[in-house]
Every structure is written in C-alpha cells, then in structure tokens.
C-alpha cells in the first residue's frame, strides 16, 4: 500500500518528472498480459477441438461395431459376438480412428505424427493413439453388468507462438471414452 502511495505522489508531482516512461511500461505490461491470455485461450480451443474430433472418431468406431453387437440384448448388457460353428466368438474392431481424425481435422502424416499446418507452420500434432475396445461379457453371472465401450488415449502437442522457441510446446494426453447402449 505504501508503494502505491509513493507512485501516486510521483505521478502528481510537478518537479520535472515525466510520466511518459510509466505510460510505456504500463502499455507494454498490458500488451504482454493480453498476449499471454490470447495464447491460453488458443491452447484451450485447440485441445477442446481435438478432444471433440477424437470423441467423434471413437464414437464412429463404436457405431461401426453395431452390426457385431449381439442382438439378443436383455437388461442392458450386450457385446460384440458372432455365432461360429457351435460356439460364440468375440467380434470387435477398433476401426480406423487415425483415418477419421485426418478427415475431420485436415491432418497429414509425417514421421509418426499426424500434423495440422497453417500459414505460420505447425499448428498442432497428434500421436500415440491407443484404442481399447472393452467387450461386455456374453452372459454375466454377477449383478455388475458391463457395457460395450471404447476408450482411447492420444497425445496432443501444440507449439507455443509466444516468446519464439524459448518455451517448450504444450503436450497433454487426452482420454476419450464412449459406450454402446442399445436403444431397443
């Protein structure tokens, strides 16, 4: 509080003190604040968009398994099974999630990463996709009924466009889950 009073006294004094340097410092600090705020908003928007696209790709994989899911649904449990010979066999597919992501986000593959570019260079990259399809038990014996579900993990890397190459890129591991619930 004491420092603020001294600054106010300096700015109000008429003893040859110029407030122009203070105006420049405050303007630069304000610009820096808004640039950092813009960067944070940019990162949140990119992460949300990629997560939505991965979720859409995983859901399309789950929907693609619809024909494999056993029709005899009773009490909400179902799984991907086919009758083969005289027994039931598991029948699930992880689909082509990367292909769907490339289509949704306009990515291209380069060095094991799927990259989105813009006029300034790389906007973001995704890699390390793993999709786990959890098949429900064919005839559960417990009260704990599992559902047909898919869980995917993917790494998102976004280079920061603030301070040049001084700061490392943002890297986060996204987790997306979807479950199949029969309507009828």
TATA-V655035 format. One record per backbone hydrogen bond with DSSP energy under -1.0 kcal/mol. NH is the residue of the N-H (numbers start at 1). CO is the residue of the C=O. E is the energy in kcal/mol with one decimal. If there is no record, write none. Layout:
BEGIN
NH:CO:E  NH:CO:E
END
This chain:
BEGIN
5:1:-1.7  6:2:-1.8  7:3:-2.4  8:4:-2.4  9:5:-2.2  10:6:-2.4  11:7:-2.3  12:8:-1.7  13:9:-1.2  23:19:-2.1  24:20:-2.1  25:21:-2.4  26:22:-2.7  27:23:-2.4  28:24:-2.6  29:25:-2.4  30:26:-2.3  31:27:-2.4  32:28:-2.6  33:29:-2.2  34:30:-2.2  35:31:-2.2  36:32:-2.4  37:33:-2.4  38:34:-2.3  39:35:-2.2  40:36:-2.2  41:37:-2.3  42:38:-2.5  43:39:-2.3  44:40:-2.2  45:41:-2.3  46:42:-2.3  47:43:-2.5  48:44:-2.3  49:45:-2.3  50:46:-2.5  51:47:-2.4  52:48:-2.3  53:49:-2.1  54:50:-2.7  55:51:-2.5  56:52:-2.3  57:53:-2.4  58:54:-2.7  59:55:-2.6  60:56:-2.3  61:57:-1.5  62:58:-2.3  63:59:-2.9  64:60:-2.0  65:61:-1.1  66:63:-1.8  68:65:-1.1  69:65:-1.1  70:79:-3.6  73:71:-3.3  77:74:-1.3  81:68:-1.3  81:79:-1.0  82:89:-2.6  84:87:-3.1  87:84:-1.6  89:82:-3.1  91:80:-2.8  100:96:-1.9  101:97:-2.6  102:98:-3.0  103:99:-1.7  104:100:-2.6  105:101:-2.9  106:102:-1.3  108:115:-2.0  110:113:-3.1  113:110:-1.3  114:126:-2.9  115:108:-3.1  116:124:-2.9  118:121:-3.2  121:118:-1.3  123:116:-3.2  124:116:-1.4  125:157:-2.4  126:114:-2.5  127:155:-1.9  130:153:-2.2  132:151:-3.4  134:149:-3.1  145:143:-1.1  149:134:-2.2  150:178:-3.1  151:132:-2.7  152:176:-3.0  153:130:-2.2  154:174:-2.0  155:127:-3.0  156:172:-3.1  157:125:-3.0  158:170:-2.7  166:163:-1.9  170:158:-2.6  172:156:-2.3  174:154:-3.2  176:152:-2.7  178:150:-2.4  180:148:-3.8
END
